């Protein structure tokens, strides 16, 4: 038994601890490997159990001003991240076919690392979305798709930062920040200027934009495997990212069909 435990511990040290990118060890929220998993567990407990129970016998909390500020801040932060990503592409060579992980001491690798950390912080900040739903007693919005997407993005962003910052995954962050800037601007309008969005088709086009993002990312991550490209980027990670985006494409596609194409059945008397 002691030998088994020792083997597990040695494996954990080798694959999880020793392979950590030393650059993350000074960054808030990434210094410990346990921080982000603990945040996501606390998030799940609050939005699925604690929060609904606390709000069960309370009125929804009015937070129009807070939500407007939050959404505007998200628009600004994601727009800045997207613009910085475009600036990176202009200043450095990047292969959309297959971009390898660069030596960590190069200027380009450090630029990718900084952008990756900004993207990671945005994914943690996104978790507040669901908290606001719960406090406003919009529990119907706390769907499997919504919660799963937020948890997976927060965890995967932390894992990429810890072990594979930059490289081929850079495009995911670039597209996602653009999509989120548009999405949060729509959310801002629904709160601050609801007359503009009432009855409009904006939400439909935001969902189509999200679907387009996932479709391209499936192509982006699986193309190197199909082409047999060898750029020293781990193939298992390519498979994971590609399949994950296939899954998101299916979930968002199902949401799109249910929301915009399936009409409710008429009441039968």
Phi and psi restraints in degrees (value plus and minus 20) as a CYANA .aco file:
   2 UNK   PHI     -81.9   -41.9
   2 UNK   PSI     -57.0   -17.0
   3 UNK   PHI     -86.2   -46.2
   3 UNK   PSI     -60.9   -20.9
   4 UNK   PHI     -82.5   -42.5
   4 UNK   PSI     -66.9   -26.9
   5 UNK   PHI     -82.5   -42.5
   5 UNK   PSI     -59.0   -19.0
   6 UNK   PHI     -85.6   -45.6
   6 UNK   PSI     -59.7   -19.7
   7 UNK   PHI     -84.3   -44.3
   7 UNK   PSI     -63.2   -23.2
   8 UNK   PHI     -82.8   -42.8
   8 UNK   PSI     -64.2   -24.2
   9 UNK   PHI     -83.6   -43.6
   9 UNK   PSI     -64.6   -24.6
  10 UNK   PHI     -83.2   -43.2
  10 UNK   PSI     -59.7   -19.7
  11 UNK   PHI     -84.6   -44.6
  11 UNK   PSI     -61.4   -21.4
  12 UNK   PHI     -81.8   -41.8
  12 UNK   PSI     -65.0   -25.0
  13 UNK   PHI     -82.4   -42.4
  13 UNK   PSI     -62.7   -22.7
  14 UNK   PHI     -91.6   -51.6
  14 UNK   PSI     -69.1   -29.1
  15 UNK   PHI    -105.6   -65.6
  15 UNK   PSI     -49.7    -9.7
  16 UNK   PHI    -122.4   -82.4
  16 UNK   PSI     -63.6   -23.6
  17 UNK   PHI    -111.6   -71.6
  17 UNK   PSI     -73.8   -33.8
  18 UNK   PHI     -87.7   -47.7
  18 UNK   PSI     -45.7    -5.7
  19 UNK   PHI    -108.4   -68.4
  19 UNK   PSI     -15.5    24.5
  20 UNK   PHI     -84.9   -44.9
  20 UNK   PSI     115.2   155.2
  21 UNK   PHI     -85.4   -45.4
  21 UNK   PSI      98.8   138.8
  22 UNK   PHI     -82.0   -42.0
  22 UNK   PSI     -39.2     0.8
  23 UNK   PHI     -86.3   -46.3
  23 UNK   PSI     -43.4    -3.4
  24 UNK   PHI    -102.6   -62.6
  24 UNK   PSI     -32.7     7.3
  25 UNK   PHI     -88.6   -48.6
  25 UNK   PSI     -32.2     7.8
  26 UNK   PHI    -128.2   -88.2
  26 UNK   PSI     -17.9    22.1
  27 UNK   PHI    -113.2   -73.2
  27 UNK   PSI     113.2   153.2
  28 UNK   PHI     -74.8   -34.8
  28 UNK   PSI     118.1   158.1
  29 UNK   PHI      56.9    96.9
  29 UNK   PSI     -28.8    11.2
  30 UNK   PHI    -140.1  -100.1
  30 UNK   PSI     -21.1    18.9
  31 UNK   PHI     -84.3   -44.3
  31 UNK   PSI     -57.8   -17.8
  32 UNK   PHI    -129.0   -89.0
  32 UNK   PSI     123.0   163.0
  33 UNK   PHI     -89.2   -49.2
  33 UNK   PSI     -38.2     1.8
  34 UNK   PHI    -111.0   -71.0
  34 UNK   PSI     -32.3     7.7
  35 UNK   PHI     -81.4   -41.4
  35 UNK   PSI     -73.8   -33.8
  36 UNK   PHI     -87.1   -47.1
  36 UNK   PSI     -63.2   -23.2
  37 UNK   PHI     -77.0   -37.0
  37 UNK   PSI     -58.4   -18.4
  38 UNK   PHI     -87.0   -47.0
  38 UNK   PSI     -58.0   -18.0
  39 UNK   PHI     -83.1   -43.1
  39 UNK   PSI     -63.3   -23.3
  40 UNK   PHI     -89.8   -49.8
  40 UNK   PSI     -55.9   -15.9
  41 UNK   PHI     -84.8   -44.8
  41 UNK   PSI     -64.3   -24.3
  42 UNK   PHI     -82.4   -42.4
  42 UNK   PSI     -60.2   -20.2
  43 UNK   PHI     -80.3   -40.3
  43 UNK   PSI     -69.4   -29.4
  44 UNK   PHI     -81.8   -41.8
  44 UNK   PSI     -62.1   -22.1
  45 UNK   PHI     -83.7   -43.7
  45 UNK   PSI     -61.1   -21.1
  46 UNK   PHI     -90.5   -50.5
  46 UNK   PSI     -68.8   -28.8
  47 UNK   PHI     -96.9   -56.9
  47 UNK   PSI     -41.6    -1.6
  48 UNK   PHI    -122.1   -82.1
  48 UNK   PSI     -43.3    -3.3
  49 UNK   PHI    -152.5  -112.5
  49 UNK   PSI     -84.6   -44.6
  50 UNK   PHI     -81.4   -41.4
  50 UNK   PSI     -71.8   -31.8
  51 UNK   PHI     -78.3   -38.3
  51 UNK   PSI     -73.4   -33.4
  52 UNK   PHI     -77.3   -37.3
  52 UNK   PSI     -57.8   -17.8
  53 UNK   PHI     -86.8   -46.8
  53 UNK   PSI     -61.2   -21.2
  54 UNK   PHI     -84.9   -44.9
  54 UNK   PSI     -55.2   -15.2
  55 UNK   PHI    -111.4   -71.4
  55 UNK   PSI     -23.2    16.8
  56 UNK   PHI     -75.1   -35.1
  56 UNK   PSI     -64.6   -24.6
  57 UNK   PHI    -129.4   -89.4
  57 UNK   PSI       2.2    42.2
  58 UNK   PHI    -139.2   -99.2
  58 UNK   PSI     136.7   176.7
  59 UNK   PHI     -95.5   -55.5
  59 UNK   PSI     132.2   172.2
  60 UNK   PHI     -77.2   -37.2
  60 UNK   PSI     121.4   161.4
  61 UNK   PHI    -100.1   -60.1
  61 UNK   PSI     107.7   147.7
  62 UNK   PHI     -99.9   -59.9
  62 UNK   PSI      99.9   139.9
  63 UNK   PHI    -162.1  -122.1
  63 UNK   PSI      20.8    60.8
  64 UNK   PHI     -78.1   -38.1
  64 UNK   PSI     -65.7   -25.7
  65 UNK   PHI     -84.5   -44.5
  65 UNK   PSI     -63.8   -23.8
  66 UNK   PHI     -83.4   -43.4
  66 UNK   PSI     -63.7   -23.7
  67 UNK   PHI     -85.5   -45.5
  67 UNK   PSI     -59.2   -19.2
  68 UNK   PHI     -81.7   -41.7
  68 UNK   PSI     -64.5   -24.5
  69 UNK   PHI     -85.7   -45.7
  69 UNK   PSI     -62.6   -22.6
  70 UNK   PHI     -80.8   -40.8
  70 UNK   PSI     -67.2   -27.2
  71 UNK   PHI     -86.5   -46.5
  71 UNK   PSI     -59.5   -19.5
  72 UNK   PHI     -84.9   -44.9
  72 UNK   PSI     -60.0   -20.0
  73 UNK   PHI     -83.6   -43.6
  73 UNK   PSI     -59.6   -19.6
  74 UNK   PHI     -84.6   -44.6
  74 UNK   PSI     -61.8   -21.8
  75 UNK   PHI     -79.0   -39.0
  75 UNK   PSI     -68.7   -28.7
  76 UNK   PHI     -84.3   -44.3
  76 UNK   PSI     -65.9   -25.9
  77 UNK   PHI     -84.7   -44.7
  77 UNK   PSI     -64.1   -24.1
  78 UNK   PHI     -89.3   -49.3
  78 UNK   PSI     -56.9   -16.9
  79 UNK   PHI     -84.9   -44.9
  79 UNK   PSI     -61.9   -21.9
  80 UNK   PHI     -82.0   -42.0
  80 UNK   PSI     -65.4   -25.4
  81 UNK   PHI     -81.0   -41.0
  81 UNK   PSI     -61.2   -21.2
  82 UNK   PHI     -85.2   -45.2
  82 UNK   PSI     -63.9   -23.9
  83 UNK   PHI     -84.4   -44.4
  83 UNK   PSI     -60.4   -20.4
  84 UNK   PHI     -84.5   -44.5
  84 UNK   PSI     -54.0   -14.0
  85 UNK   PHI     -85.8   -45.8
  85 UNK   PSI     -61.6   -21.6
  86 UNK   PHI     -84.3   -44.3
  86 UNK   PSI     -58.4   -18.4
  87 UNK   PHI     -82.4   -42.4
  87 UNK   PSI     -60.3   -20.3
  88 UNK   PHI     -80.7   -40.7
  88 UNK   PSI     -64.8   -24.8
  89 UNK   PHI     -84.3   -44.3
  89 UNK   PSI     -52.6   -12.6
  90 UNK   PHI     -92.7   -52.7
  90 UNK   PSI     -52.4   -12.4
  91 UNK   PHI    -113.4   -73.4
  91 UNK   PSI     -37.2     2.8
  92 UNK   PHI    -150.7  -110.7
  92 UNK   PSI     133.5   173.5
  93 UNK   PHI     -97.0   -57.0
  93 UNK   PSI     118.7   158.7
  94 UNK   PHI    -166.2  -126.2
  94 UNK   PSI     112.5   152.5
  95 UNK   PHI    -119.8   -79.8
  95 UNK   PSI      96.8   136.8
  96 UNK   PHI     -96.6   -56.6
  96 UNK   PSI     -33.5     6.5
  97 UNK   PHI     -95.6   -55.6
  97 UNK   PSI     -66.9   -26.9
  98 UNK   PHI    -189.8  -149.8
  98 UNK   PSI      88.6   128.6
  99 UNK   PHI    -120.7   -80.7
  99 UNK   PSI     101.6   141.6
 100 UNK   PHI     -97.0   -57.0
 100 UNK   PSI     147.2   187.2
 101 UNK   PHI     -96.2   -56.2
 101 UNK   PSI     106.1   146.1
 102 UNK   PHI    -109.6   -69.6
 102 UNK   PSI     136.0   176.0
 103 UNK   PHI     -73.4   -33.4
 103 UNK   PSI     114.3   154.3
 104 UNK   PHI     -85.7   -45.7
 104 UNK   PSI     -35.7     4.3
 105 UNK   PHI    -114.1   -74.1
 105 UNK   PSI     -15.3    24.7
 106 UNK   PHI    -105.9   -65.9
 106 UNK   PSI     137.2   177.2
 107 UNK   PHI     -83.3   -43.3
 107 UNK   PSI     -59.2   -19.2
 108 UNK   PHI     -86.3   -46.3
 108 UNK   PSI     -61.8   -21.8
 109 UNK   PHI     -83.4   -43.4
 109 UNK   PSI     -59.3   -19.3
 110 UNK   PHI     -87.6   -47.6
 110 UNK   PSI     -55.3   -15.3
 111 UNK   PHI     -84.8   -44.8
 111 UNK   PSI     -63.4   -23.4
 112 UNK   PHI     -82.6   -42.6
 112 UNK   PSI     -59.7   -19.7
 113 UNK   PHI     -84.4   -44.4
 113 UNK   PSI     -64.4   -24.4
 114 UNK   PHI     -84.2   -44.2
 114 UNK   PSI     -62.4   -22.4
 115 UNK   PHI     -86.1   -46.1
 115 UNK   PSI     -57.3   -17.3
 116 UNK   PHI     -82.9   -42.9
 116 UNK   PSI     -59.8   -19.8
 117 UNK   PHI     -88.1   -48.1
 117 UNK   PSI     -60.2   -20.2
 118 UNK   PHI     -80.2   -40.2
 118 UNK   PSI     -63.1   -23.1
 119 UNK   PHI     -84.2   -44.2
 119 UNK   PSI     -62.2   -22.2
 120 UNK   PHI     -78.1   -38.1
 120 UNK   PSI     -65.8   -25.8
 121 UNK   PHI     -81.5   -41.5
 121 UNK   PSI     -57.2   -17.2
 122 UNK   PHI     -84.1   -44.1
 122 UNK   PSI     -57.3   -17.3
 123 UNK   PHI     -89.0   -49.0
 123 UNK   PSI     -52.4   -12.4
 124 UNK   PHI     -90.1   -50.1
 124 UNK   PSI     -61.4   -21.4
 125 UNK   PHI     -82.7   -42.7
 125 UNK   PSI     -52.3   -12.3
 126 UNK   PHI     -80.5   -40.5
 126 UNK   PSI     -46.5    -6.5
 127 UNK   PHI     -80.5   -40.5
 127 UNK   PSI     -44.6    -4.6
 128 UNK   PHI     -82.7   -42.7
 128 UNK   PSI     -45.8    -5.8
 129 UNK   PHI     -68.2   -28.2
 129 UNK   PSI     -73.9   -33.9
 130 UNK   PHI     -88.9   -48.9
 130 UNK   PSI     -56.7   -16.7
 131 UNK   PHI     -78.7   -38.7
 131 UNK   PSI     -63.0   -23.0
 132 UNK   PHI     -84.5   -44.5
 132 UNK   PSI     -58.4   -18.4
 133 UNK   PHI     -77.9   -37.9
 133 UNK   PSI     -66.1   -26.1
 134 UNK   PHI     -84.1   -44.1
 134 UNK   PSI     -65.9   -25.9
 135 UNK   PHI     -86.9   -46.9
 135 UNK   PSI     -45.9    -5.9
 136 UNK   PHI    -111.9   -71.9
 136 UNK   PSI     -15.2    24.8
 137 UNK   PHI      39.1    79.1
 137 UNK   PSI      22.2    62.2
 138 UNK   PHI    -125.3   -85.3
 138 UNK   PSI      30.7    70.7
 139 UNK   PHI     -82.6   -42.6
 139 UNK   PSI     -43.2    -3.2
 140 UNK   PHI     -83.5   -43.5
 140 UNK   PSI     -43.8    -3.8
 141 UNK   PHI     -99.3   -59.3
 141 UNK   PSI     -33.8     6.2
 142 UNK   PHI    -105.9   -65.9
 142 UNK   PSI      49.2    89.2
 143 UNK   PHI    -105.2   -65.2
 143 UNK   PSI     148.8   188.8
 144 UNK   PHI     -78.5   -38.5
 144 UNK   PSI     -64.6   -24.6
 145 UNK   PHI     -78.7   -38.7
 145 UNK   PSI     -67.3   -27.3
 146 UNK   PHI     -82.3   -42.3
 146 UNK   PSI     -70.6   -30.6
 147 UNK   PHI     -88.7   -48.7
 147 UNK   PSI     -65.3   -25.3
 148 UNK   PHI     -78.6   -38.6
 148 UNK   PSI     -65.9   -25.9
 149 UNK   PHI     -80.5   -40.5
 149 UNK   PSI     -66.1   -26.1
 150 UNK   PHI     -84.9   -44.9
 150 UNK   PSI     -63.2   -23.2
 151 UNK   PHI     -85.9   -45.9
 151 UNK   PSI     -66.8   -26.8
 152 UNK   PHI     -83.1   -43.1
 152 UNK   PSI     -61.1   -21.1
 153 UNK   PHI     -86.5   -46.5
 153 UNK   PSI     -61.3   -21.3
 154 UNK   PHI     -85.0   -45.0
 154 UNK   PSI     -66.8   -26.8
 155 UNK   PHI     -87.5   -47.5
 155 UNK   PSI     -65.7   -25.7
 156 UNK   PHI     -87.8   -47.8
 156 UNK   PSI     -56.1   -16.1
 157 UNK   PHI     -82.4   -42.4
 157 UNK   PSI     -59.5   -19.5
 158 UNK   PHI     -88.7   -48.7
 158 UNK   PSI     -57.2   -17.2
 159 UNK   PHI     -88.5   -48.5
 159 UNK   PSI     -64.2   -24.2
 160 UNK   PHI     -82.1   -42.1
 160 UNK   PSI     -60.9   -20.9
 161 UNK   PHI     -83.1   -43.1
 161 UNK   PSI     -57.4   -17.4
 162 UNK   PHI     -96.3   -56.3
 162 UNK   PSI     -52.9   -12.9
 163 UNK   PHI    -144.2  -104.2
 163 UNK   PSI     -47.5    -7.5
 164 UNK   PHI    -161.9  -121.9
 164 UNK   PSI      31.9    71.9
 165 UNK   PHI     -86.3   -46.3
 165 UNK   PSI     108.3   148.3
 166 UNK   PHI      66.6   106.6
 166 UNK   PSI    -181.2  -141.2
 167 UNK   PHI      55.7    95.7
 167 UNK   PSI    -165.3  -125.3
 168 UNK   PHI     -84.8   -44.8
 168 UNK   PSI     -44.7    -4.7
 169 UNK   PHI     -95.0   -55.0
 169 UNK   PSI     -30.6     9.4
 170 UNK   PHI     -73.1   -33.1
 170 UNK   PSI     -59.3   -19.3
 171 UNK   PHI     -83.3   -43.3
 171 UNK   PSI     -52.8   -12.8
 172 UNK   PHI     -77.3   -37.3
 172 UNK   PSI     -69.0   -29.0
 173 UNK   PHI     -83.8   -43.8
 173 UNK   PSI     -58.8   -18.8
 174 UNK   PHI     -81.6   -41.6
 174 UNK   PSI     -70.2   -30.2
 175 UNK   PHI     -86.8   -46.8
 175 UNK   PSI     -61.8   -21.8
 176 UNK   PHI     -85.2   -45.2
 176 UNK   PSI     -57.1   -17.1
 177 UNK   PHI     -87.9   -47.9
 177 UNK   PSI     -56.7   -16.7
 178 UNK   PHI     -84.3   -44.3
 178 UNK   PSI     -67.6   -27.6
 179 UNK   PHI     -80.5   -40.5
 179 UNK   PSI     -61.8   -21.8
 180 UNK   PHI     -90.8   -50.8
 180 UNK   PSI     -52.7   -12.7
 181 UNK   PHI     -81.2   -41.2
 181 UNK   PSI     -63.9   -23.9
 182 UNK   PHI     -85.7   -45.7
 182 UNK   PSI     -65.3   -25.3
 183 UNK   PHI     -82.3   -42.3
 183 UNK   PSI     -66.1   -26.1
 184 UNK   PHI     -91.8   -51.8
 184 UNK   PSI     -46.2    -6.2
 185 UNK   PHI     -87.6   -47.6
 185 UNK   PSI     -59.2   -19.2
 186 UNK   PHI     -82.4   -42.4
 186 UNK   PSI     -64.8   -24.8
 187 UNK   PHI     -79.8   -39.8
 187 UNK   PSI     -60.7   -20.7
 188 UNK   PHI     -79.9   -39.9
 188 UNK   PSI     -64.2   -24.2
 189 UNK   PHI     -84.2   -44.2
 189 UNK   PSI     -57.3   -17.3
 190 UNK   PHI     -85.6   -45.6
 190 UNK   PSI     -48.3    -8.3
 191 UNK   PHI    -108.9   -68.9
 191 UNK   PSI     -69.8   -29.8
 192 UNK   PHI    -105.3   -65.3
 192 UNK   PSI     -51.6   -11.6
 193 UNK   PHI    -159.1  -119.1
 193 UNK   PSI      43.9    83.9
 194 UNK   PHI     -81.8   -41.8
 194 UNK   PSI     -47.4    -7.4
 195 UNK   PHI     -81.9   -41.9
 195 UNK   PSI     -48.4    -8.4
 196 UNK   PHI     -91.0   -51.0
 196 UNK   PSI     -55.1   -15.1
 197 UNK   PHI    -117.9   -77.9
 197 UNK   PSI     -33.8     6.2
 198 UNK   PHI     -84.5   -44.5
 198 UNK   PSI      99.4   139.4
 199 UNK   PHI      57.8    97.8
 199 UNK   PSI     -19.7    20.3
 200 UNK   PHI    -101.3   -61.3
 200 UNK   PSI     145.2   185.2
 201 UNK   PHI    -117.6   -77.6
 201 UNK   PSI      -7.2    32.8
 202 UNK   PHI     -78.1   -38.1
 202 UNK   PSI     -64.0   -24.0
 203 UNK   PHI     -79.5   -39.5
 203 UNK   PSI     -58.8   -18.8
 204 UNK   PHI     -81.2   -41.2
 204 UNK   PSI     -63.1   -23.1
 205 UNK   PHI     -92.5   -52.5
 205 UNK   PSI     -49.8    -9.8
 206 UNK   PHI     -84.2   -44.2
 206 UNK   PSI     -62.6   -22.6
 207 UNK   PHI     -84.6   -44.6
 207 UNK   PSI     -60.0   -20.0
 208 UNK   PHI     -83.0   -43.0
 208 UNK   PSI     -56.8   -16.8
 209 UNK   PHI     -83.4   -43.4
 209 UNK   PSI     -61.7   -21.7
 210 UNK   PHI     -83.8   -43.8
 210 UNK   PSI     -62.8   -22.8
 211 UNK   PHI     -82.5   -42.5
 211 UNK   PSI     -60.2   -20.2
 212 UNK   PHI     -82.7   -42.7
 212 UNK   PSI     -59.8   -19.8
 213 UNK   PHI     -79.8   -39.8
 213 UNK   PSI     -69.4   -29.4
 214 UNK   PHI     -84.4   -44.4
 214 UNK   PSI     -59.1   -19.1
 215 UNK   PHI     -81.9   -41.9
 215 UNK   PSI     -64.6   -24.6
 216 UNK   PHI     -85.7   -45.7
 216 UNK   PSI     -58.9   -18.9
 217 UNK   PHI     -87.2   -47.2
 217 UNK   PSI     -53.1   -13.1
 218 UNK   PHI     -79.2   -39.2
 218 UNK   PSI     -68.2   -28.2
 219 UNK   PHI     -82.0   -42.0
 219 UNK   PSI     -63.0   -23.0
 220 UNK   PHI     -82.5   -42.5
 220 UNK   PSI     -62.1   -22.1
 221 UNK   PHI    -107.4   -67.4
 221 UNK   PSI     -48.9    -8.9
 222 UNK   PHI    -112.1   -72.1
 222 UNK   PSI     -39.0     1.0
 223 UNK   PHI     -79.1   -39.1
 223 UNK   PSI     -65.7   -25.7
 224 UNK   PHI     -79.6   -39.6
 224 UNK   PSI     -52.8   -12.8
 225 UNK   PHI     -90.2   -50.2
 225 UNK   PSI     -64.8   -24.8
 226 UNK   PHI     -83.9   -43.9
 226 UNK   PSI     -60.7   -20.7
 227 UNK   PHI     -99.6   -59.6
 227 UNK   PSI     -32.5     7.5
 228 UNK   PHI      51.2    91.2
 228 UNK   PSI       6.3    46.3
 229 UNK   PHI     -87.2   -47.2
 229 UNK   PSI     117.4   157.4
 230 UNK   PHI    -136.2   -96.2
 230 UNK   PSI      83.9   123.9
 231 UNK   PHI    -149.8  -109.8
 231 UNK   PSI      -0.4    39.6
 232 UNK   PHI      46.8    86.8
 232 UNK   PSI      -5.4    34.6
 233 UNK   PHI    -112.3   -72.3
 233 UNK   PSI     110.7   150.7
 234 UNK   PHI     -76.0   -36.0
 234 UNK   PSI     104.2   144.2
 235 UNK   PHI     -84.8   -44.8
 235 UNK   PSI     -57.8   -17.8
 236 UNK   PHI     -78.3   -38.3
 236 UNK   PSI     -53.7   -13.7
 237 UNK   PHI     -89.9   -49.9
 237 UNK   PSI     -58.9   -18.9
 238 UNK   PHI     -78.6   -38.6
 238 UNK   PSI     -65.9   -25.9
 239 UNK   PHI     -81.9   -41.9
 239 UNK   PSI     -67.1   -27.1
 240 UNK   PHI     -78.7   -38.7
 240 UNK   PSI     -70.9   -30.9
 241 UNK   PHI     -84.4   -44.4
 241 UNK   PSI     -60.4   -20.4
 242 UNK   PHI     -84.7   -44.7
 242 UNK   PSI     -68.0   -28.0
 243 UNK   PHI     -86.4   -46.4
 243 UNK   PSI     -58.5   -18.5
 244 UNK   PHI     -79.1   -39.1
 244 UNK   PSI     -60.7   -20.7
 245 UNK   PHI     -94.0   -54.0
 245 UNK   PSI     -48.6    -8.6
 246 UNK   PHI     -82.0   -42.0
 246 UNK   PSI     -64.6   -24.6
 247 UNK   PHI     -81.0   -41.0
 247 UNK   PSI     -65.4   -25.4
 248 UNK   PHI     -85.3   -45.3
 248 UNK   PSI     -56.4   -16.4
 249 UNK   PHI     -82.4   -42.4
 249 UNK   PSI     -61.4   -21.4
 250 UNK   PHI     -86.3   -46.3
 250 UNK   PSI     -66.2   -26.2
 251 UNK   PHI     -84.4   -44.4
 251 UNK   PSI     -66.8   -26.8
 252 UNK   PHI     -89.5   -49.5
 252 UNK   PSI     -54.7   -14.7
 253 UNK   PHI     -83.6   -43.6
 253 UNK   PSI     -61.2   -21.2
 254 UNK   PHI     -83.7   -43.7
 254 UNK   PSI     -61.9   -21.9
 255 UNK   PHI     -80.6   -40.6
 255 UNK   PSI     -62.3   -22.3
 256 UNK   PHI     -83.3   -43.3
 256 UNK   PSI     -65.4   -25.4
 257 UNK   PHI     -85.4   -45.4
 257 UNK   PSI     -65.6   -25.6
 258 UNK   PHI     -83.9   -43.9
 258 UNK   PSI     -55.1   -15.1
 259 UNK   PHI    -100.1   -60.1
 259 UNK   PSI     -57.8   -17.8
 260 UNK   PHI    -134.6   -94.6
 260 UNK   PSI     -29.7    10.3
 261 UNK   PHI    -141.7  -101.7
 261 UNK   PSI     -53.9   -13.9
 262 UNK   PHI    -104.7   -64.7
 262 UNK   PSI      99.1   139.1
 263 UNK   PHI    -112.8   -72.8
 263 UNK   PSI     119.6   159.6
 264 UNK   PHI     -81.4   -41.4
 264 UNK   PSI     122.0   162.0
 265 UNK   PHI     -88.9   -48.9
 265 UNK   PSI     121.1   161.1
 266 UNK   PHI     -88.8   -48.8
 266 UNK   PSI     125.6   165.6
 267 UNK   PHI     -83.4   -43.4
 267 UNK   PSI     114.0   154.0
 268 UNK   PHI    -119.9   -79.9
 268 UNK   PSI     115.1   155.1
